[in-house]
Amino acid sequence: MNRGKTDQKAEIRNAGAPTGRDGAIDFALKMGGMDQAEHTMDDHIYRVIELVGTSTKSVEDAIQSAVGRAHKTLRNLRWFEVVRTSGHVEDGKVQHFQVTLKVGFTMEEAP
């Protein structure tokens, strides 16, 4: 069966696509200076919770606020995913940003 050029281009483009949870595993390995081929990961169990960060400055500040606060009480934070972005408008100007996040952290071993 002959594949068209479009199929071949898509295959090439996806050859290095992220793996794992939305690429979170690949990202973590790259941040640690490791290539996936050089490192075998242990199996992890992740707990996922939902947070809402808010800020009057920016979406990024709302994300940092949520992750920073979660870091104070949760151990082993590993990744986040933006689920929803919203805000409050007053007199035609954005007054407040709200960002809903899913945050994942690894579970500790049971005793």
N, C-alpha and C positions, 0 to 999 in steps of 0.2 A: 504494500500500500504506500503510495506517495504522499508525503506530508507537504503541505504548502509552506511557503516562506514564513507566513504568519505563525504557524504552529512551531516551526523551528526557532524563530525569534523568541517566542514565549518560553520555550524550553530553555534556551540559553539564558534569558533574563531571570528565570526562576531557579537556576542552578545554584546560586549562592543565597537563596532566600533564607530568612531567619527560621530557626526551628525552635521548638520548645514553646512555652506560653507566650505567644505573640512576640517571639524573639527575645524574651527576657533572659533565657539561659545563655544565648549567644552574647547578649549585651553584657551580662555579668562576667562571662569569660574574657571578653575583650577588655573590660575595665580592669580585670585582674592581670592583664598582660599575657593571657594564655589563649592559644588557639584550640578550638574544640578537638582537633585531631591529636593534640598533645596531652589532653586532660580527660580522664574518665570521671564523670560526676557520680557521686553517690546518689541513690534515690532519695528524694525529699518529699515530705508531705507538707503542703502549704495550707495555711488557714487564710481565708479571704474575708475581709470585712469591708464595709462601705463607710466612707467618711465624706463630709462636706466641709471644704475649706472656704473661707470668705476673706475678702479684702476690698478696701476702697481704692487700692493702687492698680492692681493688675491681676490677670488670670494666673500668671506665674507666681505672684505673691500669695495668692489663695492656695495654690498647690503646695508651695513651701510651708505655708502656715499649717496645713493639714498634716503633711508628712512630718514636720518638726514637732508638732504636738503629739502625734502617734509615737514618735521615737522616744518620747519621755516615759511612756508606760508600756510599750511593746518591745520585745526583744526580737532580733533576727529579721527586721524588715528587709525585704528583697526587691520588691517591684511595686509599681502602681500603674493603673490604667485610668485614663480620664473617661468617665461614663457620660457625663453631662456638663455642659457649661451654660450658665445663665447669669442674669444680673438684674439690677434694678435701675430704671431710667427715671430721671426727674428733670423737668424743664428741658427735655431734649438732650440731656447729657447722662452718661453712665455714672451712677453714683456708687454702685456696689457690684462686685463680682462674686459669683458662687460657682464652685467647681465640685462636682460629685466625683469621687475617686473610689476605685476598688483597690485595696492595698493588700499585698500578699506578704506573709512572713512564714518562715519555716517553723514547724512544730519541734519542740524539744523531745528527746528520747524519753519514753515512759520508763519509770523505775522498775 
